[in-house]
Amino acid sequence: MLFHTIENWAKKLYNGLEVDVTKCTECGECEPKCPYKLPIISMLQKAQMDLRR
């Protein structure tokens, strides 16, 4: 039951973001700037699939 609550919380948080991540053009400009070397584009795509309304 806790997982379901966390999933709802994550979806609410994601859908309430001020930035619309669906407007990402996948230009790749952000990835070399990330100090953690994260695959930002693929992470945004996965988040969009998992957390959209």
PDB file of N, CA, C and O in Angstrom:
ATOM      1  N   MET A   1       0.819  -1.193   0.000  1.00  0.00           N
ATOM      2  CA  MET A   1       0.000   0.000   0.000  1.00  0.00           C
ATOM      3  C   MET A   1       0.863   1.256   0.000  1.00  0.00           C
ATOM      4  O   MET A   1       0.496   2.259  -0.613  1.00  0.00           O
ATOM      5  N   LEU A   2       1.995   1.212   0.676  1.00  0.00           N
ATOM      6  CA  LEU A   2       2.881   2.374   0.717  1.00  0.00           C
ATOM      7  C   LEU A   2       3.368   2.734  -0.676  1.00  0.00           C
ATOM      8  O   LEU A   2       3.450   3.916  -1.012  1.00  0.00           O
ATOM      9  N   PHE A   3       3.695   1.728  -1.505  1.00  0.00           N
ATOM     10  CA  PHE A   3       4.169   1.997  -2.858  1.00  0.00           C
ATOM     11  C   PHE A   3       3.125   2.768  -3.649  1.00  0.00           C
ATOM     12  O   PHE A   3       3.457   3.707  -4.372  1.00  0.00           O
ATOM     13  N   HIS A   4       1.862   2.373  -3.513  1.00  0.00           N
ATOM     14  CA  HIS A   4       0.791   3.053  -4.235  1.00  0.00           C
ATOM     15  C   HIS A   4       0.715   4.518  -3.812  1.00  0.00           C
ATOM     16  O   HIS A   4       0.504   5.396  -4.649  1.00  0.00           O
ATOM     17  N   THR A   5       0.882   4.780  -2.541  1.00  0.00           N
ATOM     18  CA  THR A   5       0.863   6.146  -2.029  1.00  0.00           C
ATOM     19  C   THR A   5       2.050   6.936  -2.566  1.00  0.00           C
ATOM     20  O   THR A   5       1.893   8.094  -2.953  1.00  0.00           O
ATOM     21  N   ILE A   6       3.215   6.338  -2.597  1.00  0.00           N
ATOM     22  CA  ILE A   6       4.404   7.008  -3.120  1.00  0.00           C
ATOM     23  C   ILE A   6       4.243   7.275  -4.611  1.00  0.00           C
ATOM     24  O   ILE A   6       4.636   8.335  -5.098  1.00  0.00           O
ATOM     25  N   GLU A   7       3.668   6.324  -5.337  1.00  0.00           N
ATOM     26  CA  GLU A   7       3.445   6.508  -6.771  1.00  0.00           C
ATOM     27  C   GLU A   7       2.504   7.686  -7.019  1.00  0.00           C
ATOM     28  O   GLU A   7       2.757   8.499  -7.908  1.00  0.00           O
ATOM     29  N   ASN A   8       1.440   7.787  -6.258  1.00  0.00           N
ATOM     30  CA  ASN A   8       0.516   8.915  -6.406  1.00  0.00           C
ATOM     31  C   ASN A   8       1.202  10.231  -6.076  1.00  0.00           C
ATOM     32  O   ASN A   8       0.999  11.231  -6.764  1.00  0.00           O
ATOM     33  N   TRP A   9       2.010  10.232  -5.027  1.00  0.00           N
ATOM     34  CA  TRP A   9       2.746  11.433  -4.642  1.00  0.00           C
ATOM     35  C   TRP A   9       3.696  11.857  -5.764  1.00  0.00           C
ATOM     36  O   TRP A   9       3.777  13.039  -6.097  1.00  0.00           O
ATOM     37  N   ALA A  10       4.415  10.888  -6.346  1.00  0.00           N
ATOM     38  CA  ALA A  10       5.366  11.193  -7.415  1.00  0.00           C
ATOM     39  C   ALA A  10       4.647  11.746  -8.639  1.00  0.00           C
ATOM     40  O   ALA A  10       5.124  12.695  -9.262  1.00  0.00           O
ATOM     41  N   LYS A  11       3.511  11.165  -8.987  1.00  0.00           N
ATOM     42  CA  LYS A  11       2.743  11.659 -10.135  1.00  0.00           C
ATOM     43  C   LYS A  11       2.245  13.074  -9.892  1.00  0.00           C
ATOM     44  O   LYS A  11       2.299  13.915 -10.789  1.00  0.00           O
ATOM     45  N   LYS A  12       1.763  13.339  -8.695  1.00  0.00           N
ATOM     46  CA  LYS A  12       1.266  14.678  -8.365  1.00  0.00           C
ATOM     47  C   LYS A  12       2.409  15.694  -8.442  1.00  0.00           C
ATOM     48  O   LYS A  12       2.240  16.784  -8.988  1.00  0.00           O
ATOM     49  N   LEU A  13       3.549  15.339  -7.903  1.00  0.00           N
ATOM     50  CA  LEU A  13       4.714  16.218  -7.932  1.00  0.00           C
ATOM     51  C   LEU A  13       5.165  16.471  -9.367  1.00  0.00           C
ATOM     52  O   LEU A  13       5.424  17.613  -9.746  1.00  0.00           O
ATOM     53  N   TYR A  14       5.260  15.415 -10.160  1.00  0.00           N
ATOM     54  CA  TYR A  14       5.690  15.522 -11.559  1.00  0.00           C
ATOM     55  C   TYR A  14       4.732  16.396 -12.361  1.00  0.00           C
ATOM     56  O   TYR A  14       5.165  17.283 -13.096  1.00  0.00           O
ATOM     57  N   ASN A  15       3.438  16.150 -12.222  1.00  0.00           N
ATOM     58  CA  ASN A  15       2.450  16.897 -12.987  1.00  0.00           C
ATOM     59  C   ASN A  15       2.311  18.339 -12.519  1.00  0.00           C
ATOM     60  O   ASN A  15       1.717  19.157 -13.222  1.00  0.00           O
ATOM     61  N   GLY A  16       2.845  18.666 -11.350  1.00  0.00           N
ATOM     62  CA  GLY A  16       2.798  20.024 -10.840  1.00  0.00           C
ATOM     63  C   GLY A  16       4.057  20.835 -11.113  1.00  0.00           C
ATOM     64  O   GLY A  16       4.170  21.973 -10.658  1.00  0.00           O
ATOM     65  N   LEU A  17       5.000  20.262 -11.849  1.00  0.00           N
ATOM     66  CA  LEU A  17       6.239  20.984 -12.153  1.00  0.00           C
ATOM     67  C   LEU A  17       5.951  22.257 -12.940  1.00  0.00           C
ATOM     68  O   LEU A  17       5.068  22.278 -13.797  1.00  0.00           O
ATOM     69  N   GLU A  18       6.691  23.308 -12.649  1.00  0.00           N
ATOM     70  CA  GLU A  18       6.532  24.561 -13.380  1.00  0.00           C
ATOM     71  C   GLU A  18       7.052  24.445 -14.805  1.00  0.00           C
ATOM     72  O   GLU A  18       6.567  25.134 -15.703  1.00  0.00           O
ATOM     73  N   VAL A  19       8.025  23.588 -15.015  1.00  0.00           N
ATOM     74  CA  VAL A  19       8.625  23.402 -16.336  1.00  0.00           C
ATOM     75  C   VAL A  19       7.905  22.258 -17.034  1.00  0.00           C
ATOM     76  O   VAL A  19       7.673  21.206 -16.438  1.00  0.00           O
ATOM     77  N   ASP A  20       7.552  22.467 -18.299  1.00  0.00           N
ATOM     78  CA  ASP A  20       6.885  21.424 -19.073  1.00  0.00           C
ATOM     79  C   ASP A  20       7.952  20.589 -19.767  1.00  0.00           C
ATOM     80  O   ASP A  20       8.484  20.984 -20.805  1.00  0.00           O
ATOM     81  N   VAL A  21       8.257  19.442 -19.193  1.00  0.00           N
ATOM     82  CA  VAL A  21       9.334  18.611 -19.730  1.00  0.00           C
ATOM     83  C   VAL A  21       8.982  17.988 -21.074  1.00  0.00           C
ATOM     84  O   VAL A  21       9.859  17.463 -21.760  1.00  0.00           O
ATOM     85  N   THR A  22       7.718  18.039 -21.456  1.00  0.00           N
ATOM     86  CA  THR A  22       7.332  17.511 -22.768  1.00  0.00           C
ATOM     87  C   THR A  22       7.841  18.405 -23.891  1.00  0.00           C
ATOM     88  O   THR A  22       7.814  18.015 -25.058  1.00  0.00           O
ATOM     89  N   LYS A  23       8.300  19.595 -23.545  1.00  0.00           N
ATOM     90  CA  LYS A  23       8.829  20.512 -24.560  1.00  0.00           C
ATOM     91  C   LYS A  23      10.312  20.295 -24.835  1.00  0.00           C
ATOM     92  O   LYS A  23      10.919  21.048 -25.596  1.00  0.00           O
ATOM     93  N   CYS A  24      10.890  19.281 -24.228  1.00  0.00           N
ATOM     94  CA  CYS A  24      12.290  18.943 -24.483  1.00  0.00           C
ATOM     95  C   CYS A  24      12.445  18.585 -25.958  1.00  0.00           C
ATOM     96  O   CYS A  24      11.695  17.761 -26.482  1.00  0.00           O
ATOM     97  N   THR A  25      13.403  19.194 -26.616  1.00  0.00           N
ATOM     98  CA  THR A  25      13.631  18.934 -28.046  1.00  0.00           C
ATOM     99  C   THR A  25      14.707  17.879 -28.268  1.00  0.00           C
ATOM    100  O   THR A  25      15.057  17.569 -29.406  1.00  0.00           O
ATOM    101  N   GLU A  26      15.223  17.334 -27.184  1.00  0.00           N
ATOM    102  CA  GLU A  26      16.270  16.313 -27.245  1.00  0.00           C
ATOM    103  C   GLU A  26      17.513  16.807 -27.984  1.00  0.00           C
ATOM    104  O   GLU A  26      18.164  16.049 -28.703  1.00  0.00           O
ATOM    105  N   CYS A  27      17.830  18.083 -27.798  1.00  0.00           N
ATOM    106  CA  CYS A  27      19.001  18.660 -28.464  1.00  0.00           C
ATOM    107  C   CYS A  27      20.306  18.163 -27.845  1.00  0.00           C
ATOM    108  O   CYS A  27      21.354  18.194 -28.491  1.00  0.00           O
ATOM    109  N   GLY A  28      20.243  17.704 -26.591  1.00  0.00           N
ATOM    110  CA  GLY A  28      21.427  17.179 -25.930  1.00  0.00           C
ATOM    111  C   GLY A  28      22.295  18.227 -25.265  1.00  0.00           C
ATOM    112  O   GLY A  28      23.347  17.894 -24.721  1.00  0.00           O
ATOM    113  N   GLU A  29      21.887  19.473 -25.294  1.00  0.00           N
ATOM    114  CA  GLU A  29      22.690  20.550 -24.718  1.00  0.00           C
ATOM    115  C   GLU A  29      22.867  20.402 -23.206  1.00  0.00           C
ATOM    116  O   GLU A  29      23.892  20.810 -22.659  1.00  0.00           O
ATOM    117  N   CYS A  30      21.895  19.832 -22.543  1.00  0.00           N
ATOM    118  CA  CYS A  30      21.938  19.720 -21.083  1.00  0.00           C
ATOM    119  C   CYS A  30      22.883  18.624 -20.586  1.00  0.00           C
ATOM    120  O   CYS A  30      23.491  18.762 -19.525  1.00  0.00           O
ATOM    121  N   GLU A  31      23.004  17.550 -21.341  1.00  0.00           N
ATOM    122  CA  GLU A  31      23.747  16.390 -20.842  1.00  0.00           C
ATOM    123  C   GLU A  31      25.224  16.663 -20.568  1.00  0.00           C
ATOM    124  O   GLU A  31      25.715  16.234 -19.524  1.00  0.00           O
ATOM    125  N   PRO A  32      25.967  17.353 -21.444  1.00  0.00           N
ATOM    126  CA  PRO A  32      27.373  17.612 -21.104  1.00  0.00           C
ATOM    127  C   PRO A  32      27.537  18.597 -19.943  1.00  0.00           C
ATOM    128  O   PRO A  32      28.606  18.665 -19.336  1.00  0.00           O
ATOM    129  N   LYS A  33      26.488  19.358 -19.632  1.00  0.00           N
ATOM    130  CA  LYS A  33      26.544  20.333 -18.542  1.00  0.00           C
ATOM    131  C   LYS A  33      26.219  19.713 -17.191  1.00  0.00           C
ATOM    132  O   LYS A  33      26.470  20.323 -16.151  1.00  0.00           O
ATOM    133  N   CYS A  34      25.665  18.510 -17.198  1.00  0.00           N
ATOM    134  CA  CYS A  34      25.259  17.862 -15.950  1.00  0.00           C
ATOM    135  C   CYS A  34      26.499  17.417 -15.173  1.00  0.00           C
ATOM    136  O   CYS A  34      27.291  16.623 -15.681  1.00  0.00           O
ATOM    137  N   PRO A  35      26.676  17.920 -13.945  1.00  0.00           N
ATOM    138  CA  PRO A  35      27.859  17.540 -13.169  1.00  0.00           C
ATOM    139  C   PRO A  35      27.844  16.072 -12.740  1.00  0.00           C
ATOM    140  O   PRO A  35      28.869  15.532 -12.324  1.00  0.00           O
ATOM    141  N   TYR A  36      26.681  15.431 -12.843  1.00  0.00           N
ATOM    142  CA  TYR A  36      26.559  14.027 -12.444  1.00  0.00           C
ATOM    143  C   TYR A  36      26.586  13.080 -13.639  1.00  0.00           C
ATOM    144  O   TYR A  36      26.477  11.864 -13.482  1.00  0.00           O
ATOM    145  N   LYS A  37      26.734  13.655 -14.847  1.00  0.00           N
ATOM    146  CA  LYS A  37      26.815  12.862 -16.091  1.00  0.00           C
ATOM    147  C   LYS A  37      25.587  11.961 -16.281  1.00  0.00           C
ATOM    148  O   LYS A  37      25.702  10.819 -16.725  1.00  0.00           O
ATOM    149  N   LEU A  38      24.427  12.493 -15.940  1.00  0.00           N
ATOM    150  CA  LEU A  38      23.188  11.732 -16.076  1.00  0.00           C
ATOM    151  C   LEU A  38      22.698  11.737 -17.518  1.00  0.00           C
ATOM    152  O   LEU A  38      22.889  12.724 -18.229  1.00  0.00           O
ATOM    153  N   PRO A  39      22.072  10.654 -17.957  1.00  0.00           N
ATOM    154  CA  PRO A  39      21.462  10.611 -19.289  1.00  0.00           C
ATOM    155  C   PRO A  39      20.096  11.318 -19.233  1.00  0.00           C
ATOM    156  O   PRO A  39      19.050  10.669 -19.217  1.00  0.00           O
ATOM    157  N   ILE A  40      20.127  12.629 -19.203  1.00  0.00           N
ATOM    158  CA  ILE A  40      18.935  13.434 -18.930  1.00  0.00           C
ATOM    159  C   ILE A  40      17.811  13.170 -19.922  1.00  0.00           C
ATOM    160  O   ILE A  40      16.654  13.039 -19.523  1.00  0.00           O
ATOM    161  N   ILE A  41      18.129  13.091 -21.190  1.00  0.00           N
ATOM    162  CA  ILE A  41      17.086  12.909 -22.205  1.00  0.00           C
ATOM    163  C   ILE A  41      16.330  11.606 -21.970  1.00  0.00           C
ATOM    164  O   ILE A  41      15.099  11.601 -21.951  1.00  0.00           O
ATOM    165  N   SER A  42      17.040  10.520 -21.794  1.00  0.00           N
ATOM    166  CA  SER A  42      16.355   9.239 -21.581  1.00  0.00           C
ATOM    167  C   SER A  42      15.631   9.217 -20.238  1.00  0.00           C
ATOM    168  O   SER A  42      14.594   8.568 -20.108  1.00  0.00           O
ATOM    169  N   MET A  43      16.162   9.913 -19.242  1.00  0.00           N
ATOM    170  CA  MET A  43      15.489   9.981 -17.949  1.00  0.00           C
ATOM    171  C   MET A  43      14.175  10.753 -18.058  1.00  0.00           C
ATOM    172  O   MET A  43      13.173  10.367 -17.456  1.00  0.00           O
ATOM    173  N   LEU A  44      14.180  11.843 -18.826  1.00  0.00           N
ATOM    174  CA  LEU A  44      12.949  12.607 -19.031  1.00  0.00           C
ATOM    175  C   LEU A  44      11.916  11.785 -19.784  1.00  0.00           C
ATOM    176  O   LEU A  44      10.729  11.823 -19.460  1.00  0.00           O
ATOM    177  N   GLN A  45      12.362  11.046 -20.783  1.00  0.00           N
ATOM    178  CA  GLN A  45      11.442  10.203 -21.550  1.00  0.00           C
ATOM    179  C   GLN A  45      10.807   9.144 -20.650  1.00  0.00           C
ATOM    180  O   GLN A  45       9.600   8.909 -20.718  1.00  0.00           O
ATOM    181  N   LYS A  46      11.615   8.510 -19.813  1.00  0.00           N
ATOM    182  CA  LYS A  46      11.093   7.478 -18.912  1.00  0.00           C
ATOM    183  C   LYS A  46      10.133   8.087 -17.902  1.00  0.00           C
ATOM    184  O   LYS A  46       9.079   7.516 -17.623  1.00  0.00           O
ATOM    185  N   ALA A  47      10.489   9.237 -17.355  1.00  0.00           N
ATOM    186  CA  ALA A  47       9.605   9.899 -16.394  1.00  0.00           C
ATOM    187  C   ALA A  47       8.278  10.253 -17.051  1.00  0.00           C
ATOM    188  O   ALA A  47       7.218  10.096 -16.444  1.00  0.00           O
ATOM    189  N   GLN A  48       8.336  10.726 -18.280  1.00  0.00           N
ATOM    190  CA  GLN A  48       7.109  11.076 -18.993  1.00  0.00           C
ATOM    191  C   GLN A  48       6.222   9.838 -19.162  1.00  0.00           C
ATOM    192  O   GLN A  48       5.009   9.914 -18.967  1.00  0.00           O
ATOM    193  N   MET A  49       6.813   8.717 -19.516  1.00  0.00           N
ATOM    194  CA  MET A  49       6.038   7.481 -19.696  1.00  0.00           C
ATOM    195  C   MET A  49       5.463   6.974 -18.367  1.00  0.00           C
ATOM    196  O   MET A  49       4.325   6.509 -18.315  1.00  0.00           O
ATOM    197  N   ASP A  50       6.248   7.065 -17.309  1.00  0.00           N
ATOM    198  CA  ASP A  50       5.845   6.500 -16.022  1.00  0.00           C
ATOM    199  C   ASP A  50       4.926   7.406 -15.204  1.00  0.00           C
ATOM    200  O   ASP A  50       4.083   6.915 -14.453  1.00  0.00           O
ATOM    201  N   LEU A  51       5.081   8.719 -15.345  1.00  0.00           N
ATOM    202  CA  LEU A  51       4.421   9.636 -14.414  1.00  0.00           C
ATOM    203  C   LEU A  51       3.369  10.549 -15.027  1.00  0.00           C
ATOM    204  O   LEU A  51       2.703  11.280 -14.295  1.00  0.00           O
ATOM    205  N   ARG A  52       3.202  10.532 -16.313  1.00  0.00           N
ATOM    206  CA  ARG A  52       2.192  11.431 -16.893  1.00  0.00           C
ATOM    207  C   ARG A  52       0.816  11.046 -16.371  1.00  0.00           C
ATOM    208  O   ARG A  52       0.590   9.924 -15.917  1.00  0.00           O
ATOM    209  N   ARG A  53      -0.064  11.978 -16.446  1.00  0.00           N
ATOM    210  CA  ARG A  53      -1.419  11.810 -15.902  1.00  0.00           C
ATOM    211  C   ARG A  53      -2.097  10.595 -16.399  1.00  0.00           C
ATOM    212  O   ARG A  53      -3.239  10.328 -16.026  1.00  0.00           O
TER     213      ARG A  53
END
